[in-house]
Amino acid sequence: MQTPLRKMRVEKGLTIAEVAIATNLDVGNLSRIERGIQVTSLETAEKLSQYFKGLITEMQILYPQRYITAAEKAA
């Protein structure tokens, strides 16, 4: 299962460390957010959305399960 955040990062060819450094986030926390294990703050969601120039919304980061298709859940 890929959350919209992880999918966006992979599509851009970025490592999790690169995104973490650019957004001043802890790599471990970002990893948990990407996997949908950890719920983040609106501030962090905004920071990530801005980093990706609005190609991913705060809502997709805050509520990833709403944006994962049935096919992606099965994978």
Backbone hydrogen bonds, N-H to C=O, Kabsch-Sander energy under -0.5 kcal/mol:
donor,donor_aa,acceptor,acceptor_aa,energy
3,T,1,M,-0.5
3,T,34,E,-0.6
7,K,3,T,-2.7
8,M,4,P,-2.2
9,R,5,L,-2.3
10,V,6,R,-2.7
11,E,7,K,-2.5
12,K,8,M,-1.7
13,G,10,V,-1.4
14,L,9,R,-2.2
19,V,15,T,-1.8
20,A,16,I,-2.4
21,I,17,A,-2.6
22,A,18,E,-2.3
23,T,19,V,-1.9
24,N,20,A,-0.6
24,N,21,I,-0.8
25,L,20,A,-2.6
30,L,26,D,-2.7
31,S,27,V,-2.5
32,R,28,G,-2.2
33,I,29,N,-2.4
34,E,30,L,-2.7
35,R,31,S,-1.9
36,G,33,I,-1.2
37,I,32,R,-2.1
38,Q,32,R,-1.5
45,A,41,S,-2.3
46,E,42,L,-2.6
47,K,43,E,-2.1
48,L,44,T,-2.5
49,S,45,A,-2.4
50,Q,46,E,-2.7
51,Y,47,K,-2.1
52,F,48,L,-1.9
53,K,50,Q,-1.8
54,G,49,S,-3.1
55,L,52,F,-1.9
61,I,57,T,-1.4
62,L,58,E,-2.9
63,Y,59,M,-2.8
66,R,63,Y,-1.5
67,Y,64,P,-1.8
68,I,65,Q,-0.7
69,T,67,Y,-0.6
73,K,69,T,-2.1
74,A,70,A,-1.8
75,A,71,A,-1.2
